[in-house]
Amino acid sequence: MPAKDKRPVCSEVYEALRKQRHPDATGVSEEDLKRFAQKVMVLPDGCWQWIGSLDEDGYGQFKWGRRRRAYRVAYEWTIGIIPQELEAEQSPHSVIGG
């Protein structure tokens, strides 16, 4: 069993994800939202900086069924499935937001 993450849940991120959850984001549990929110720090300008683990390319990663890039998970949870013709991009320096 993996060790529990001791970081506090960022309530601002948790509430934003919970309230803005897209109807197509099925299978997202409250525990998933809390785990994600533990790995985000909100910067003064409102951007979300990923403080969780990074993949080999330096992108934030989050396990939701399988390992996925964190910015894609946030997009799919709040906006919906990313169409094949649209490529979601992450802002520089592991920051989700803009």
TISE-879326 format. One record per atom (N, C-alpha, C): residue number from 1; chain; residue in one letter; atom name; x, y, z. Coordinates in nm, 2 decimals. Last residue first. Example, Ala and Ser with C-alpha at 12.3 -4.5 7.8 and 13.67 -1.06 7.14 Angstrom:
# residues 2
{i 2 ch A aa s at N xx 1.28 yy -0.22 zz 0.71}
{i 2 ch A aa s at CA xx 1.37 yy -0.11 zz 0.71}
{i 2 ch A aa s at C xx 1.29 yy 0.00 zz 0.79}
{i 1 ch A aa a at N xx 1.32 yy -0.57 zz 0.78}
{i 1 ch A aa a at CA xx 1.23 yy -0.45 zz 0.78}
{i 1 ch A aa a at C xx 1.32 yy -0.33 zz 0.78}
END
This chain:
# residues 98
{i 98 ch A aa g at N xx -0.32 yy 3.04 zz -1.60}
{i 98 ch A aa g at CA xx -0.27 yy 3.14 zz -1.69}
{i 98 ch A aa g at C xx -0.31 yy 3.28 zz -1.66}
{i 97 ch A aa g at N xx -0.26 yy 2.70 zz -1.54}
{i 97 ch A aa g at CA xx -0.33 yy 2.82 zz -1.52}
{i 97 ch A aa g at C xx -0.29 yy 2.92 zz -1.62}
{i 96 ch A aa i at N xx -0.02 yy 2.52 zz -1.39}
{i 96 ch A aa i at CA xx -0.15 yy 2.50 zz -1.46}
{i 96 ch A aa i at C xx -0.23 yy 2.63 zz -1.43}
{i 95 ch A aa v at N xx 0.32 yy 2.50 zz -1.43}
{i 95 ch A aa v at CA xx 0.21 yy 2.58 zz -1.37}
{i 95 ch A aa v at C xx 0.09 yy 2.55 zz -1.46}
{i 94 ch A aa s at N xx 0.58 yy 2.40 zz -1.50}
{i 94 ch A aa s at CA xx 0.48 yy 2.32 zz -1.42}
{i 94 ch A aa s at C xx 0.37 yy 2.39 zz -1.36}
{i 93 ch A aa h at N xx 0.70 yy 2.59 zz -1.67}
{i 93 ch A aa h at CA xx 0.74 yy 2.58 zz -1.54}
{i 93 ch A aa h at C xx 0.64 yy 2.50 zz -1.45}
{i 92 ch A aa p at N xx 0.44 yy 2.72 zz -1.90}
{i 92 ch A aa p at CA xx 0.58 yy 2.68 zz -1.86}
{i 92 ch A aa p at C xx 0.59 yy 2.66 zz -1.71}
{i 91 ch A aa s at N xx 0.12 yy 2.56 zz -1.93}
{i 91 ch A aa s at CA xx 0.20 yy 2.68 zz -1.93}
{i 91 ch A aa s at C xx 0.34 yy 2.64 zz -1.88}
{i 90 ch A aa q at N xx 0.03 yy 2.29 zz -2.14}
{i 90 ch A aa q at CA xx 0.06 yy 2.34 zz -2.01}
{i 90 ch A aa q at C xx 0.15 yy 2.46 zz -2.02}
{i 89 ch A aa e at N xx -0.23 yy 2.25 zz -2.38}
{i 89 ch A aa e at CA xx -0.09 yy 2.27 zz -2.35}
{i 89 ch A aa e at C xx -0.08 yy 2.32 zz -2.20}
{i 88 ch A aa a at N xx -0.43 yy 2.02 zz -2.56}
{i 88 ch A aa a at CA xx -0.42 yy 2.11 zz -2.44}
{i 88 ch A aa a at C xx -0.27 yy 2.12 zz -2.41}
{i 87 ch A aa e at N xx -0.51 yy 2.01 zz -2.89}
{i 87 ch A aa e at CA xx -0.40 yy 1.97 zz -2.80}
{i 87 ch A aa e at C xx -0.40 yy 2.07 zz -2.68}
{i 86 ch A aa l at N xx -0.77 yy 1.89 zz -3.08}
{i 86 ch A aa l at CA xx -0.73 yy 2.00 zz -2.99}
{i 86 ch A aa l at C xx -0.62 yy 1.95 zz -2.89}
{i 85 ch A aa e at N xx -0.84 yy 1.67 zz -3.21}
{i 85 ch A aa e at CA xx -0.79 yy 1.78 zz -3.29}
{i 85 ch A aa e at C xx -0.74 yy 1.89 zz -3.21}
{i 84 ch A aa q at N xx -0.94 yy 1.51 zz -3.00}
{i 84 ch A aa q at CA xx -0.82 yy 1.47 zz -3.07}
{i 84 ch A aa q at C xx -0.76 yy 1.58 zz -3.15}
{i 83 ch A aa p at N xx -1.06 yy 1.70 zz -2.72}
{i 83 ch A aa p at CA xx -1.08 yy 1.64 zz -2.85}
{i 83 ch A aa p at C xx -0.95 yy 1.61 zz -2.92}
{i 82 ch A aa i at N xx -1.06 yy 1.61 zz -2.39}
{i 82 ch A aa i at CA xx -0.99 yy 1.68 zz -2.49}
{i 82 ch A aa i at C xx -1.00 yy 1.62 zz -2.63}
{i 81 ch A aa i at N xx -1.36 yy 1.61 zz -2.20}
{i 81 ch A aa i at CA xx -1.26 yy 1.54 zz -2.28}
{i 81 ch A aa i at C xx -1.19 yy 1.62 zz -2.38}
{i 80 ch A aa g at N xx -1.39 yy 1.91 zz -1.99}
{i 80 ch A aa g at CA xx -1.44 yy 1.79 zz -2.06}
{i 80 ch A aa g at C xx -1.32 yy 1.72 zz -2.13}
{i 79 ch A aa i at N xx -1.34 yy 2.09 zz -1.79}
{i 79 ch A aa i at CA xx -1.39 yy 2.14 zz -1.92}
{i 79 ch A aa i at C xx -1.45 yy 2.02 zz -2.00}
{i 78 ch A aa t at N xx -1.27 yy 1.96 zz -1.55}
{i 78 ch A aa t at CA xx -1.34 yy 2.09 zz -1.54}
{i 78 ch A aa t at C xx -1.40 yy 2.13 zz -1.68}
{i 77 ch A aa w at N xx -1.14 yy 1.72 zz -1.61}
{i 77 ch A aa w at CA xx -1.23 yy 1.73 zz -1.50}
{i 77 ch A aa w at C xx -1.32 yy 1.85 zz -1.50}
{i 76 ch A aa e at N xx -0.97 yy 1.79 zz -1.82}
{i 76 ch A aa e at CA xx -1.08 yy 1.69 zz -1.84}
{i 76 ch A aa e at C xx -1.18 yy 1.70 zz -1.73}
{i 75 ch A aa y at N xx -0.79 yy 1.97 zz -1.69}
{i 75 ch A aa y at CA xx -0.88 yy 2.01 zz -1.81}
{i 75 ch A aa y at C xx -1.00 yy 1.92 zz -1.82}
{i 74 ch A aa a at N xx -0.68 yy 1.80 zz -1.50}
{i 74 ch A aa a at CA xx -0.75 yy 1.92 zz -1.46}
{i 74 ch A aa a at C xx -0.84 yy 1.97 zz -1.57}
{i 73 ch A aa v at N xx -0.56 yy 1.61 zz -1.67}
{i 73 ch A aa v at CA xx -0.66 yy 1.57 zz -1.58}
{i 73 ch A aa v at C xx -0.74 yy 1.69 zz -1.53}
{i 72 ch A aa r at N xx -0.37 yy 1.77 zz -1.80}
{i 72 ch A aa r at CA xx -0.48 yy 1.71 zz -1.88}
{i 72 ch A aa r at C xx -0.59 yy 1.66 zz -1.79}
{i 71 ch A aa y at N xx -0.20 yy 1.84 zz -1.60}
{i 71 ch A aa y at CA xx -0.28 yy 1.95 zz -1.66}
{i 71 ch A aa y at C xx -0.39 yy 1.89 zz -1.74}
{i 70 ch A aa a at N xx -0.09 yy 1.59 zz -1.53}
{i 70 ch A aa a at CA xx -0.18 yy 1.66 zz -1.44}
{i 70 ch A aa a at C xx -0.26 yy 1.77 zz -1.50}
{i 69 ch A aa r at N xx -0.08 yy 1.32 zz -1.74}
{i 69 ch A aa r at CA xx -0.03 yy 1.45 zz -1.71}
{i 69 ch A aa r at C xx -0.13 yy 1.53 zz -1.63}
{i 68 ch A aa r at N xx -0.12 yy 1.00 zz -1.57}
{i 68 ch A aa r at CA xx -0.16 yy 1.10 zz -1.67}
{i 68 ch A aa r at C xx -0.09 yy 1.23 zz -1.64}
{i 67 ch A aa r at N xx -0.13 yy 0.66 zz -1.49}
{i 67 ch A aa r at CA xx -0.05 yy 0.79 zz -1.48}
{i 67 ch A aa r at C xx -0.09 yy 0.88 zz -1.60}
{i 66 ch A aa r at N xx -0.47 yy 0.55 zz -1.45}
{i 66 ch A aa r at CA xx -0.33 yy 0.53 zz -1.49}
{i 66 ch A aa r at C xx -0.26 yy 0.66 zz -1.47}
{i 65 ch A aa g at N xx -0.66 yy 0.62 zz -1.25}
{i 65 ch A aa g at CA xx -0.67 yy 0.50 zz -1.33}
{i 65 ch A aa g at C xx -0.53 yy 0.46 zz -1.38}
{i 64 ch A aa w at N xx -0.47 yy 0.86 zz -1.20}
{i 64 ch A aa w at CA xx -0.62 yy 0.85 zz -1.20}
{i 64 ch A aa w at C xx -0.65 yy 0.74 zz -1.30}
{i 63 ch A aa k at N xx -0.19 yy 1.00 zz -1.09}
{i 63 ch A aa k at CA xx -0.25 yy 0.87 zz -1.12}
{i 63 ch A aa k at C xx -0.40 yy 0.88 zz -1.09}
{i 62 ch A aa f at N xx -0.02 yy 1.26 zz -1.25}
{i 62 ch A aa f at CA xx -0.12 yy 1.23 zz -1.15}
{i 62 ch A aa f at C xx -0.18 yy 1.09 zz -1.18}
{i 61 ch A aa q at N xx 0.25 yy 1.48 zz -1.30}
{i 61 ch A aa q at CA xx 0.18 yy 1.36 zz -1.33}
{i 61 ch A aa q at C xx 0.09 yy 1.33 zz -1.21}
{i 60 ch A aa g at N xx 0.39 yy 1.76 zz -1.47}
{i 60 ch A aa g at CA xx 0.33 yy 1.71 zz -1.35}
{i 60 ch A aa g at C xx 0.25 yy 1.58 zz -1.39}
{i 59 ch A aa y at N xx 0.68 yy 1.71 zz -1.67}
{i 59 ch A aa y at CA xx 0.54 yy 1.75 zz -1.66}
{i 59 ch A aa y at C xx 0.49 yy 1.69 zz -1.53}
{i 58 ch A aa g at N xx 0.94 yy 1.63 zz -1.73}
{i 58 ch A aa g at CA xx 0.92 yy 1.74 zz -1.64}
{i 58 ch A aa g at C xx 0.78 yy 1.79 zz -1.62}
{i 57 ch A aa d at N xx 0.97 yy 1.39 zz -1.86}
{i 57 ch A aa d at CA xx 0.98 yy 1.51 zz -1.94}
{i 57 ch A aa d at C xx 0.96 yy 1.64 zz -1.86}
{i 56 ch A aa e at N xx 0.92 yy 1.20 zz -1.67}
{i 56 ch A aa e at CA xx 1.05 yy 1.21 zz -1.72}
{i 56 ch A aa e at C xx 1.08 yy 1.33 zz -1.81}
{i 55 ch A aa d at N xx 0.69 yy 1.37 zz -1.44}
{i 55 ch A aa d at CA xx 0.73 yy 1.26 zz -1.53}
{i 55 ch A aa d at C xx 0.87 yy 1.29 zz -1.59}
{i 54 ch A aa l at N xx 0.68 yy 1.46 zz -1.10}
{i 54 ch A aa l at CA xx 0.69 yy 1.50 zz -1.24}
{i 54 ch A aa l at C xx 0.73 yy 1.37 zz -1.32}
{i 53 ch A aa s at N xx 0.45 yy 1.49 zz -0.81}
{i 53 ch A aa s at CA xx 0.56 yy 1.43 zz -0.89}
{i 53 ch A aa s at C xx 0.56 yy 1.47 zz -1.03}
{i 52 ch A aa g at N xx 0.34 yy 1.82 zz -0.71}
{i 52 ch A aa g at CA xx 0.34 yy 1.67 zz -0.70}
{i 52 ch A aa g at C xx 0.46 yy 1.62 zz -0.79}
{i 51 ch A aa i at N xx 0.29 yy 2.08 zz -0.75}
{i 51 ch A aa i at CA xx 0.40 yy 2.05 zz -0.66}
{i 51 ch A aa i at C xx 0.41 yy 1.90 zz -0.63}
{i 50 ch A aa w at N xx 0.19 yy 2.30 zz -0.99}
{i 50 ch A aa w at CA xx 0.20 yy 2.16 zz -0.96}
{i 50 ch A aa w at C xx 0.32 yy 2.13 zz -0.87}
{i 49 ch A aa q at N xx 0.02 yy 2.59 zz -0.94}
{i 49 ch A aa q at CA xx 0.15 yy 2.53 zz -0.96}
{i 49 ch A aa q at C xx 0.15 yy 2.39 zz -0.91}
{i 48 ch A aa w at N xx -0.22 yy 2.78 zz -1.09}
{i 48 ch A aa w at CA xx -0.20 yy 2.66 zz -1.00}
{i 48 ch A aa w at C xx -0.07 yy 2.60 zz -1.04}
{i 47 ch A aa c at N xx -0.26 yy 3.13 zz -1.07}
{i 47 ch A aa c at CA xx -0.22 yy 3.01 zz -1.14}
{i 47 ch A aa c at C xx -0.21 yy 2.90 zz -1.04}
{i 46 ch A aa g at N xx -0.30 yy 3.36 zz -0.91}
{i 46 ch A aa g at CA xx -0.42 yy 3.27 zz -0.94}
{i 46 ch A aa g at C xx -0.38 yy 3.14 zz -1.01}
{i 45 ch A aa d at N xx -0.09 yy 3.51 zz -0.84}
{i 45 ch A aa d at CA xx -0.16 yy 3.55 zz -0.96}
{i 45 ch A aa d at C xx -0.28 yy 3.46 zz -1.00}
{i 44 ch A aa p at N xx 0.01 yy 3.37 zz -0.62}
{i 44 ch A aa p at CA xx -0.06 yy 3.50 zz -0.60}
{i 44 ch A aa p at C xx -0.14 yy 3.55 zz -0.72}
{i 43 ch A aa l at N xx -0.07 yy 3.02 zz -0.68}
{i 43 ch A aa l at CA xx 0.02 yy 3.13 zz -0.67}
{i 43 ch A aa l at C xx -0.06 yy 3.26 zz -0.66}
{i 42 ch A aa v at N xx -0.16 yy 2.73 zz -0.51}
{i 42 ch A aa v at CA xx -0.22 yy 2.85 zz -0.58}
{i 42 ch A aa v at C xx -0.12 yy 2.96 zz -0.56}
{i 41 ch A aa m at N xx -0.04 yy 2.41 zz -0.56}
{i 41 ch A aa m at CA xx -0.02 yy 2.54 zz -0.48}
{i 41 ch A aa m at C xx -0.07 yy 2.65 zz -0.56}
{i 40 ch A aa v at N xx -0.12 yy 2.07 zz -0.55}
{i 40 ch A aa v at CA xx -0.13 yy 2.20 zz -0.62}
{i 40 ch A aa v at C xx -0.11 yy 2.31 zz -0.52}
{i 39 ch A aa k at N xx -0.16 yy 1.83 zz -0.43}
{i 39 ch A aa k at CA xx -0.04 yy 1.84 zz -0.52}
{i 39 ch A aa k at C xx -0.04 yy 1.98 zz -0.59}
{i 38 ch A aa q at N xx -0.40 yy 1.82 zz -0.31}
{i 38 ch A aa q at CA xx -0.28 yy 1.81 zz -0.22}
{i 38 ch A aa q at C xx -0.15 yy 1.84 zz -0.30}
{i 37 ch A aa a at N xx -0.58 yy 1.80 zz -0.52}
{i 37 ch A aa a at CA xx -0.56 yy 1.93 zz -0.45}
{i 37 ch A aa a at C xx -0.44 yy 1.93 zz -0.35}
{i 36 ch A aa f at N xx -0.56 yy 1.52 zz -0.57}
{i 36 ch A aa f at CA xx -0.52 yy 1.62 zz -0.67}
{i 36 ch A aa f at C xx -0.48 yy 1.75 zz -0.60}
{i 35 ch A aa r at N xx -0.68 yy 1.42 zz -0.34}
{i 35 ch A aa r at CA xx -0.54 yy 1.38 zz -0.38}
{i 35 ch A aa r at C xx -0.48 yy 1.48 zz -0.47}
{i 34 ch A aa k at N xx -0.94 yy 1.54 zz -0.37}
{i 34 ch A aa k at CA xx -0.85 yy 1.57 zz -0.25}
{i 34 ch A aa k at C xx -0.71 yy 1.54 zz -0.28}
{i 33 ch A aa l at N xx -1.03 yy 1.41 zz -0.60}
{i 33 ch A aa l at CA xx -1.02 yy 1.56 zz -0.59}
{i 33 ch A aa l at C xx -0.93 yy 1.60 zz -0.48}
{i 32 ch A aa d at N xx -1.03 yy 1.14 zz -0.51}
{i 32 ch A aa d at CA xx -0.94 yy 1.18 zz -0.63}
{i 32 ch A aa d at C xx -0.92 yy 1.34 zz -0.62}
{i 31 ch A aa e at N xx -1.22 yy 1.15 zz -0.31}
{i 31 ch A aa e at CA xx -1.08 yy 1.12 zz -0.27}
{i 31 ch A aa e at C xx -0.99 yy 1.16 zz -0.39}
{i 30 ch A aa e at N xx -1.45 yy 1.19 zz -0.46}
{i 30 ch A aa e at CA xx -1.40 yy 1.30 zz -0.36}
{i 30 ch A aa e at C xx -1.26 yy 1.28 zz -0.32}
{i 29 ch A aa s at N xx -1.38 yy 1.06 zz -0.79}
{i 29 ch A aa s at CA xx -1.43 yy 1.05 zz -0.65}
{i 29 ch A aa s at C xx -1.38 yy 1.18 zz -0.57}
{i 28 ch A aa v at N xx -1.48 yy 1.03 zz -1.10}
{i 28 ch A aa v at CA xx -1.40 yy 1.12 zz -1.02}
{i 28 ch A aa v at C xx -1.46 yy 1.12 zz -0.88}
{i 27 ch A aa g at N xx -1.65 yy 0.90 zz -1.27}
{i 27 ch A aa g at CA xx -1.55 yy 0.82 zz -1.21}
{i 27 ch A aa g at C xx -1.45 yy 0.90 zz -1.12}
{i 26 ch A aa t at N xx -1.68 yy 1.14 zz -1.53}
{i 26 ch A aa t at CA xx -1.74 yy 1.04 zz -1.45}
{i 26 ch A aa t at C xx -1.62 yy 0.96 zz -1.38}
{i 25 ch A aa a at N xx -1.70 yy 1.41 zz -1.66}
{i 25 ch A aa a at CA xx -1.59 yy 1.36 zz -1.58}
{i 25 ch A aa a at C xx -1.65 yy 1.26 zz -1.48}
{i 24 ch A aa d at N xx -1.91 yy 1.51 zz -1.79}
{i 24 ch A aa d at CA xx -1.85 yy 1.39 zz -1.85}
{i 24 ch A aa d at C xx -1.74 yy 1.34 zz -1.77}
{i 23 ch A aa p at N xx -1.98 yy 1.74 zz -1.64}
{i 23 ch A aa p at CA xx -2.07 yy 1.62 zz -1.64}
{i 23 ch A aa p at C xx -2.00 yy 1.49 zz -1.70}
{i 22 ch A aa h at N xx -1.70 yy 1.88 zz -1.47}
{i 22 ch A aa h at CA xx -1.77 yy 1.86 zz -1.60}
{i 22 ch A aa h at C xx -1.86 yy 1.74 zz -1.59}
{i 21 ch A aa r at N xx -1.68 yy 2.07 zz -1.18}
{i 21 ch A aa r at CA xx -1.67 yy 1.94 zz -1.24}
{i 21 ch A aa r at C xx -1.76 yy 1.92 zz -1.36}
{i 20 ch A aa q at N xx -1.67 yy 2.30 zz -1.04}
{i 20 ch A aa q at CA xx -1.66 yy 2.31 zz -1.18}
{i 20 ch A aa q at C xx -1.65 yy 2.17 zz -1.25}
{i 19 ch A aa k at N xx -1.67 yy 2.22 zz -0.77}
{i 19 ch A aa k at CA xx -1.78 yy 2.30 zz -0.82}
{i 19 ch A aa k at C xx -1.79 yy 2.30 zz -0.97}
{i 18 ch A aa r at N xx -1.43 yy 2.07 zz -0.75}
{i 18 ch A aa r at CA xx -1.56 yy 2.01 zz -0.71}
{i 18 ch A aa r at C xx -1.68 yy 2.09 zz -0.77}
{i 17 ch A aa l at N xx -1.23 yy 2.25 zz -0.83}
{i 17 ch A aa l at CA xx -1.25 yy 2.12 zz -0.90}
{i 17 ch A aa l at C xx -1.39 yy 2.06 zz -0.87}
{i 16 ch A aa a at N xx -1.27 yy 2.45 zz -0.63}
{i 16 ch A aa a at CA xx -1.28 yy 2.48 zz -0.77}
{i 16 ch A aa a at C xx -1.31 yy 2.35 zz -0.85}
{i 15 ch A aa e at N xx -1.22 yy 2.30 zz -0.39}
{i 15 ch A aa e at CA xx -1.36 yy 2.36 zz -0.42}
{i 15 ch A aa e at C xx -1.38 yy 2.39 zz -0.57}
{i 14 ch A aa y at N xx -0.95 yy 2.24 zz -0.43}
{i 14 ch A aa y at CA xx -1.05 yy 2.13 zz -0.41}
{i 14 ch A aa y at C xx -1.19 yy 2.19 zz -0.45}
{i 13 ch A aa v at N xx -0.83 yy 2.49 zz -0.44}
{i 13 ch A aa v at CA xx -0.82 yy 2.40 zz -0.56}
{i 13 ch A aa v at C xx -0.93 yy 2.29 zz -0.55}
{i 12 ch A aa e at N xx -0.89 yy 2.58 zz -0.18}
{i 12 ch A aa e at CA xx -0.93 yy 2.66 zz -0.30}
{i 12 ch A aa e at C xx -0.93 yy 2.57 zz -0.43}
{i 11 ch A aa s at N xx -0.77 yy 2.39 zz -0.01}
{i 11 ch A aa s at CA xx -0.92 yy 2.40 zz -0.02}
{i 11 ch A aa s at C xx -0.96 yy 2.48 zz -0.14}
{i 10 ch A aa c at N xx -0.54 yy 2.16 zz -0.06}
{i 10 ch A aa c at CA xx -0.56 yy 2.31 zz -0.09}
{i 10 ch A aa c at C xx -0.71 yy 2.32 zz -0.11}
{i 9 ch A aa v at N xx -0.47 yy 1.94 zz 0.20}
{i 9 ch A aa v at CA xx -0.55 yy 1.96 zz 0.08}
{i 9 ch A aa v at C xx -0.57 yy 2.11 zz 0.06}
{i 8 ch A aa p at N xx -0.13 yy 1.91 zz 0.31}
{i 8 ch A aa p at CA xx -0.27 yy 1.95 zz 0.33}
{i 8 ch A aa p at C xx -0.34 yy 1.96 zz 0.20}
{i 7 ch A aa r at N xx 0.07 yy 1.61 zz 0.27}
{i 7 ch A aa r at CA xx 0.04 yy 1.75 zz 0.24}
{i 7 ch A aa r at C xx -0.10 yy 1.78 zz 0.27}
{i 6 ch A aa k at N xx 0.12 yy 1.34 zz 0.31}
{i 6 ch A aa k at CA xx 0.09 yy 1.42 zz 0.43}
{i 6 ch A aa k at C xx 0.07 yy 1.57 zz 0.40}
{i 5 ch A aa d at N xx 0.00 yy 1.07 zz 0.15}
{i 5 ch A aa d at CA xx 0.05 yy 1.20 zz 0.13}
{i 5 ch A aa d at C xx 0.02 yy 1.29 zz 0.25}
{i 4 ch A aa k at N xx 0.07 yy 0.74 zz 0.26}
{i 4 ch A aa k at CA xx -0.03 yy 0.85 zz 0.25}
{i 4 ch A aa k at C xx 0.05 yy 0.98 zz 0.23}
{i 3 ch A aa a at N xx 0.24 yy 0.50 zz 0.06}
{i 3 ch A aa a at CA xx 0.23 yy 0.59 zz 0.18}
{i 3 ch A aa a at C xx 0.13 yy 0.70 zz 0.15}
{i 2 ch A aa p at N xx 0.06 yy 0.22 zz -0.09}
{i 2 ch A aa p at CA xx 0.14 yy 0.34 zz -0.10}
{i 2 ch A aa p at C xx 0.13 yy 0.43 zz 0.03}
{i 1 ch A aa m at N xx 0.08 yy -0.12 zz 0.00}
{i 1 ch A aa m at CA xx 0.00 yy 0.00 zz 0.00}
{i 1 ch A aa m at C xx 0.09 yy 0.12 zz 0.00}
END
